[in-house]
């Protein structure tokens, strides 16, 4: 019968975890997938990783290169050879470069692969060698949190080890659902231990999530996009009762006096009291007062501001307000506390492939924009960059619309871009206007149907790579190849290596094989002395003396270890923001009216606030149409009992969710798990727009706006809609 071999690897998708997969292979075929059962900590995979066999052998796997034969978007292709495909791609890249310049080449890379070698970075290196390209900025997941982290702390490394939560006396999960989003392997296990230990957990969220149901002692529903108001009102209570840690504020922060003037009303004559916040948030003033006192006095306490509330039209204000309240109570840099911010922790997250120079076209970004980019902590903006939410507008309007280039060719890799970006209908119009589209893909996604040349890419089960934890626990994983590449699929890196000579790029691989690169990258960490042993075992679990705590050194020794901000302190008042002189990005955290918020005039027409949260069985759109996962939780729209009754909607009814941007048809889940006035569609559903213009695939981005916050956050959770029976 032949021997079954066990191969150790890991998921490389953007699921929030980095878990061990033990892949059982018999006669070259995956027969089952298990997970870590070795020494602690066990890096145990969730249902998504353990169902991956169905994705590898999905009937819609792309088998060979194809070229479009019908209208763009209808998915009509014919098979061609790799030589014809690559010759055509090279010809079109050269044509666009010679006709319009490198800036008209638009690279749309995504998070479909987050391992070191394979993914969007492979194409990025190719196009950099070709003379440049235009790229997007503005990450869908965390741009608001990143912006505020840089403004307050000057760094992304603001998270503490999950195990340190067991030293807390109070944990506040604010828009944070790690039972679904994972947020580093074993986060849920740590919260379960915290509950067993008797640590109080409070969840603030418009939905009663899985994390709330399992871990929390209390659920506090709150209107979407009003979180900053509640935090500022908590600050008011803390100040009025003299509960702020004034010694901490004086020693480690700048600008508290300006924030205090805003909170107490000295600045504008409007005290930000719990009564003020109750009208905005829907949270009772007594709850706000009690929680403020509990957080300020139950030291150490961990307030964990999730990225979801920051994914809105004024999203960075939530993150800035959370960082400020944390600093007011001195709950950072100490065991059991939590700094908020971007929340990267251990340094293993920094393992990566050297990228070298990026593109070098379209100089002359305005100075204020330069400042904003530097505040974000990104690379120096030496070339054309367009916010990811504005890509479609840039394609349609180009330089005439104020954008730095006229995009003509899109090169899409590791991304189901049309499905994963806001305002699908506008995206379809934009993509149809492009001269040429090249796509690397594994399955026939909605975006793949728009390709002119479609190149089949192998899965992580079919190649070698290395990966580090999502936010930074102390371990590394080697992604051993489990099976040979299926059909005619190749890795992104191999595709680029074959394209390179056609584009006159010498030595794309820089004189090293993939294995040699992996060895170099592994050794550069300083944590893995034996590459061969790492490759064989598939994992290195580092032994640390104590759990990592962000800013421990800054709090213990601020003279020799200042915060990495211009002032060397936590910037409650950010001088850099003040210099921008933009009232929509104030120097202190403020509650600002939100476009498409509950009180927008548009709410008269579209009275329900839409959330587009993570869907439990999904990793964005990567794990869509996997039968085992579809059975776990079908895609439905959540609607409260109150809102459903007002619309004569019953559980299981087909309903239409709509606004001026689009219409989505799906079944209703009538539930008490979501507050009135709010509906929820899990993001990632593959759009399927019929002849009436109705999306039958449950794609939340059919409804979301192609706008961004002043700090670059997506507006995925500030969306107004109406719902009616279909």
HELIX and SHEET records of a PDB file:
HELIX    1   1 UNK A   47  UNK A   50  1                                   4    
HELIX    2   2 UNK A   52  UNK A   56  1                                   5    
HELIX    3   3 UNK A   82  UNK A  100  1                                  19    
HELIX    4   4 UNK A  102  UNK A  104  5                                   3    
HELIX    5   5 UNK A  120  UNK A  129  1                                  10    
HELIX    6   6 UNK A  143  UNK A  152  1                                  10    
HELIX    7   7 UNK A  162  UNK A  167  5                                   6    
HELIX    8   8 UNK A  178  UNK A  181  1                                   4    
HELIX    9   9 UNK A  187  UNK A  197  1                                  11    
HELIX   10  10 UNK A  210  UNK A  215  1                                   6    
HELIX   11  11 UNK A  227  UNK A  240  1                                  14    
HELIX   12  12 UNK A  246  UNK A  252  1                                   7    
HELIX   13  13 UNK A  256  UNK A  264  1                                   9    
HELIX   14  14 UNK A  274  UNK A  281  1                                   8    
HELIX   15  15 UNK A  285  UNK A  297  1                                  13    
HELIX   16  16 UNK A  315  UNK A  329  1                                  15    
HELIX   17  17 UNK A  347  UNK A  350  5                                   4    
HELIX   18  18 UNK A  367  UNK A  376  1                                  10    
HELIX   19  19 UNK A  388  UNK A  390  5                                   3    
HELIX   20  20 UNK A  391  UNK A  397  1                                   7    
HELIX   21  21 UNK A  398  UNK A  401  5                                   4    
HELIX   22  22 UNK A  417  UNK A  420  1                                   4    
HELIX   23  23 UNK A  424  UNK A  433  1                                  10    
HELIX   24  24 UNK A  448  UNK A  450  5                                   3    
HELIX   25  25 UNK A  460  UNK A  462  5                                   3    
HELIX   26  26 UNK A  492  UNK A  500  1                                   9    
HELIX   27  27 UNK A  501  UNK A  503  5                                   3    
HELIX   28  28 UNK A  514  UNK A  524  1                                  11    
HELIX   29  29 UNK A  531  UNK A  537  1                                   7    
HELIX   30  30 UNK A  552  UNK A  556  1                                   5    
HELIX   31  31 UNK A  575  UNK A  580  1                                   6    
HELIX   32  32 UNK A  601  UNK A  604  5                                   4    
HELIX   33  33 UNK A  627  UNK A  632  1                                   6    
HELIX   34  34 UNK A  641  UNK A  646  1                                   6    
HELIX   35  35 UNK A  700  UNK A  702  5                                   3    
SHEET    1   A 3 UNK A   4  UNK A  10  0                                        
SHEET    2   A 3 UNK A  20  UNK A  26 -1                                        
SHEET    3   A 3 UNK A  29  UNK A  35 -1                                        
SHEET    1   B 8 UNK A  77  UNK A  79  0                                        
SHEET    2   B 8 UNK A  66  UNK A  68 -1                                        
SHEET    3   B 8 UNK A 453  UNK A 456 -1                                        
SHEET    4   B 8 UNK A 436  UNK A 441  1                                        
SHEET    5   B 8 UNK A 409  UNK A 413  1                                        
SHEET    6   B 8 UNK A 105  UNK A 109  1                                        
SHEET    7   B 8 UNK A 134  UNK A 137  1                                        
SHEET    8   B 8 UNK A 385  UNK A 387  1                                        
SHEET    1   C 4 UNK A 218  UNK A 220  0                                        
SHEET    2   C 4 UNK A 200  UNK A 204  1                                        
SHEET    3   C 4 UNK A 170  UNK A 174  1                                        
SHEET    4   C 4 UNK A 301  UNK A 305  1                                        
SHEET    1   D 2 UNK A 253  UNK A 254  0                                        
SHEET    2   D 2 UNK A 570  UNK A 571  1                                        
SHEET    1   E 3 UNK A 465  UNK A 468  0                                        
SHEET    2   E 3 UNK A 475  UNK A 479 -1                                        
SHEET    3   E 3 UNK A 539  UNK A 541 -1                                        
SHEET    1   F 7 UNK A 694  UNK A 695  0                                        
SHEET    2   F 7 UNK A 662  UNK A 671  1                                        
SHEET    3   F 7 UNK A 637  UNK A 640  1                                        
SHEET    4   F 7 UNK A 678  UNK A 681 -1                                        
SHEET    5   F 7 UNK A 608  UNK A 611  1                                        
SHEET    6   F 7 UNK A 719  UNK A 725 -1                                        
SHEET    7   F 7 UNK A 654  UNK A 659 -1                                        
END                                                                             
